[in-house]
Amino acid sequence: MGPGARIHEQEKIRQWINRTSSLLAFPLLSLPRRQRTLLVLCGPAQNGALGLVCARHLRTFDYEPTIFYPKRSPDPLFRDFTTQCEKMDIPFLSYLPTEVQLINDAYNAVVDAVLGAEVAEVAQGTEPCAAMLATLRHIRIPIVSLDVPSGWTAGPGDSGDISPAVLVSLAAPKEVARRFQGRRHFLAGRFVPEELRRKFGISPAEYPGSDCVVAL
């Protein structure tokens, strides 16, 4: 891929991530403003970038996110997202507490942006993802998973050990969403062009008014 094509591809990814994750602040309607602290766990791939932009928008809406992003991608696009969070004074943890109760006490929810549908299952057993997944298995505060709960297979199969309270599907619900038994399931997909809907057989959802997120 030549430099021009790579820049074009990065711009497409940037636009897609910004469109989808800019919506992720809105599904947290059940989180009162007095409970503003959230921990955002970001993996090294695309879902981690979604977590970074999600944290940025949460901060815009007066929440207080803290980010744990232990393996930062060298991709310039992801570095830009990291810089944006730093410029907004969003704190980054240097390590994840091994005492899970410290997380339960300090935060009111955790955003799971560790692994996405595009990540191979082998990543679950490698660091830093393995440590973050181990933490997610034991916390007691609500988990909000982006697109696919980390550690779950994207297609048919068994669910993982993580039990999110909220799932935010991007573009369209994945097969894995059939096994979701949490409290609330949201779809952020109003941005999907009609051409892509036809190509991939995505059924349009009924979004209320001008909302870009719909509860399923």
ABEGO torsion letter per residue (X at the ends): XBAAAAAAAAAAAAAAAAAAAAAAAAAAAABBAABABBBBBBBABAAAAAAAAAAAAAAAAGBBBBBBBABBBABAAAAAAAAAAAAAGBBBBABBBABAAAAAAABABBBBAABBAABBAAAAABOAAAAAAAAAAABABBBBBBGBBBGBBABBEBBBABBBABBBBBGBBBAAAAABABABBBBBAAABBAAAAAAAGBBBBBBBEABABBBX
